[in-house]
Amino acid sequence: MKTAWVTVEGGLLRRAGGRLIVARGAEELASLVAAELEQVCVVGNVTISAGALDLLAEHRIDLALLSGRGRLRARLSTTGAGNAPLRVGQYRLLEQAARASTFARAVVAGKLLNQRVLLLRAARQRKPADHDAAAVERLQDAARALAAQRVRLQATQADVEAVRGHEGAGAARYFGAFDDLVGHPSFRFTGRSRRPPLDPLNALLSFGYTLLTTRMLAALDVVGLDPLPGLLHAPEGSRPSVALDLMEPFRPLVVDALVVGAVRHGVIRPEHFDTPGPGEPVVLTDDGRRIFVGLFAARIERDFVDVRTGRRRRLQDLLVEEARAFARFVLHDEPFIPQAMR
């Protein structure tokens, strides 16, 4: 699944034959072969010509429109991959409490496992300096708490609401250690803030989760799943609850690891944020957004071991495999095994 990310503020996406041209003023910045694309993600203030829209529709290319603040504003999909029996099965699951809780437990267990691996990896990578000793202990304590939370979750036949409680308790311990996980004096984390994000780390997390949502939505289209009738995330208006369910184990694997690495290695720096004042949303600058999107695009092209087959696959492809695994659970009640970090 090949994705093009268009982040040229004030740019234009237009058609030239079978290609999509990214331009700003008279300058042509990129030329993309439409037949090689499956998704185009446009971030920020970019004009899309009628010809470009026609080319996207002609090649059934998914289009995601994100605001400069990283919110998914709209999505145009022409895949036509809807699968009626699969979608009927999804809605029936909403009335099958035992199966719904089985799926929700698997998703949360996978997320807790991946969060724990990320914490332990950070603890191992800390230098053995005296000032890091306390941070290492806090990371290890949080990892132990997540392992215990996962055992409690798997030992119970809790309903979905109780599973959500386990997820919330795990999130509290995980984000309680996130400042130590990042370990950068210029980027402090005091808690998760979403709408709006009130500090640079929260801005990165929220933006990254939105980018991940667009990729998971495209994966659902490939398989023919309806994005609305979620199980862990209850159906709510037009919220893509199924995409949010399936991406939970991928949050630490894709976004959190990316944010930590980008900050610790100095690729993303304080000057890449607009910070208007206390209580006001913090957003990435144009340069910061361009850099972060590039990092995200590179990460989902990386190879990881598929927990279901043992084979190495691109993360982009693993998102599709996650959707297929859910479809098999819906139609054939096959056990759902979420993607796990090694």
ChimeraX attribute file (.defattr): number of C-alpha atoms within 10 A of each C-alpha:
attribute: neighborCount
match mode: 1-to-1
recipient: residues
	/A:1	16
	/A:2	12
	/A:3	19
	/A:4	16
	/A:5	16
	/A:6	22
	/A:7	23
	/A:8	22
	/A:9	18
	/A:10	12
	/A:11	20
	/A:12	22
	/A:13	22
	/A:14	21
	/A:15	22
	/A:16	13
	/A:17	12
	/A:18	15
	/A:19	18
	/A:20	21
	/A:21	20
	/A:22	22
	/A:23	19
	/A:24	16
	/A:25	9
	/A:26	6
	/A:27	9
	/A:28	12
	/A:29	13
	/A:30	12
	/A:31	15
	/A:32	15
	/A:33	12
	/A:34	23
	/A:35	14
	/A:36	14
	/A:37	17
	/A:38	19
	/A:39	23
	/A:40	20
	/A:41	21
	/A:42	23
	/A:43	26
	/A:44	22
	/A:45	17
	/A:46	22
	/A:47	18
	/A:48	15
	/A:49	13
	/A:50	12
	/A:51	15
	/A:52	22
	/A:53	17
	/A:54	13
	/A:55	21
	/A:56	26
	/A:57	16
	/A:58	13
	/A:59	16
	/A:60	19
	/A:61	23
	/A:62	23
	/A:63	23
	/A:64	22
	/A:65	21
	/A:66	23
	/A:67	15
	/A:68	20
	/A:69	20
	/A:70	22
	/A:71	17
	/A:72	19
	/A:73	10
	/A:74	11
	/A:75	14
	/A:76	16
	/A:77	18
	/A:78	14
	/A:79	16
	/A:80	10
	/A:81	14
	/A:82	15
	/A:83	13
	/A:84	12
	/A:85	12
	/A:86	18
	/A:87	20
	/A:88	14
	/A:89	16
	/A:90	25
	/A:91	16
	/A:92	13
	/A:93	18
	/A:94	16
	/A:95	10
	/A:96	10
	/A:97	12
	/A:98	15
	/A:99	18
	/A:100	20
	/A:101	22
	/A:102	19
	/A:103	24
	/A:104	27
	/A:105	27
	/A:106	20
	/A:107	25
	/A:108	26
	/A:109	29
	/A:110	21
	/A:111	28
	/A:112	29
	/A:113	22
	/A:114	23
	/A:115	29
	/A:116	25
	/A:117	20
	/A:118	22
	/A:119	27
	/A:120	19
	/A:121	14
	/A:122	20
	/A:123	21
	/A:124	12
	/A:125	9
	/A:126	14
	/A:127	11
	/A:128	10
	/A:129	7
	/A:130	8
	/A:131	9
	/A:132	14
	/A:133	14
	/A:134	11
	/A:135	19
	/A:136	23
	/A:137	13
	/A:138	17
	/A:139	28
	/A:140	20
	/A:141	16
	/A:142	24
	/A:143	25
	/A:144	16
	/A:145	18
	/A:146	29
	/A:147	19
	/A:148	13
	/A:149	20
	/A:150	23
	/A:151	12
	/A:152	12
	/A:153	21
	/A:154	15
	/A:155	9
	/A:156	11
	/A:157	13
	/A:158	18
	/A:159	16
	/A:160	22
	/A:161	15
	/A:162	16
	/A:163	24
	/A:164	18
	/A:165	13
	/A:166	22
	/A:167	23
	/A:168	13
	/A:169	14
	/A:170	26
	/A:171	17
	/A:172	16
	/A:173	18
	/A:174	22
	/A:175	17
	/A:176	18
	/A:177	24
	/A:178	22
	/A:179	20
	/A:180	21
	/A:181	27
	/A:182	22
	/A:183	19
	/A:184	15
	/A:185	8
	/A:186	10
	/A:187	15
	/A:188	16
	/A:189	22
	/A:190	13
	/A:191	16
	/A:192	19
	/A:193	16
	/A:194	14
	/A:195	11
	/A:196	15
	/A:197	21
	/A:198	22
	/A:199	26
	/A:200	24
	/A:201	25
	/A:202	24
	/A:203	24
	/A:204	29
	/A:205	22
	/A:206	22
	/A:207	27
	/A:208	21
	/A:209	23
	/A:210	18
	/A:211	22
	/A:212	22
	/A:213	19
	/A:214	22
	/A:215	23
	/A:216	27
	/A:217	26
	/A:218	28
	/A:219	23
	/A:220	25
	/A:221	21
	/A:222	18
	/A:223	20
	/A:224	21
	/A:225	27
	/A:226	23
	/A:227	22
	/A:228	21
	/A:229	25
	/A:230	24
	/A:231	25
	/A:232	24
	/A:233	20
	/A:234	17
	/A:235	16
	/A:236	11
	/A:237	9
	/A:238	9
	/A:239	15
	/A:240	21
	/A:241	21
	/A:242	25
	/A:243	27
	/A:244	23
	/A:245	21
	/A:246	29
	/A:247	26
	/A:248	21
	/A:249	24
	/A:250	26
	/A:251	21
	/A:252	24
	/A:253	24
	/A:254	19
	/A:255	23
	/A:256	22
	/A:257	18
	/A:258	20
	/A:259	22
	/A:260	22
	/A:261	16
	/A:262	18
	/A:263	19
	/A:264	17
	/A:265	10
	/A:266	10
	/A:267	14
	/A:268	23
	/A:269	15
	/A:270	14
	/A:271	11
	/A:272	19
	/A:273	20
	/A:274	16
	/A:275	18
	/A:276	11
	/A:277	10
	/A:278	9
	/A:279	11
	/A:280	12
	/A:281	20
	/A:282	22
	/A:283	25
	/A:284	24
	/A:285	16
	/A:286	18
	/A:287	16
	/A:288	20
	/A:289	25
	/A:290	19
	/A:291	18
	/A:292	22
	/A:293	20
	/A:294	14
	/A:295	17
	/A:296	18
	/A:297	17
	/A:298	11
	/A:299	18
	/A:300	20
	/A:301	16
	/A:302	13
	/A:303	15
	/A:304	21
	/A:305	17
	/A:306	20
	/A:307	15
	/A:308	14
	/A:309	8
	/A:310	9
	/A:311	10
	/A:312	13
	/A:313	16
	/A:314	16
	/A:315	22
	/A:316	23
	/A:317	18
	/A:318	22
	/A:319	25
	/A:320	21
	/A:321	20
	/A:322	24
	/A:323	26
	/A:324	19
	/A:325	19
	/A:326	25
	/A:327	22
	/A:328	15
	/A:329	18
	/A:330	24
	/A:331	14
	/A:332	10
	/A:333	12
	/A:334	12
	/A:335	14
	/A:336	21
	/A:337	17
	/A:338	24
	/A:339	27
	/A:340	22
	/A:341	19
	/A:342	11
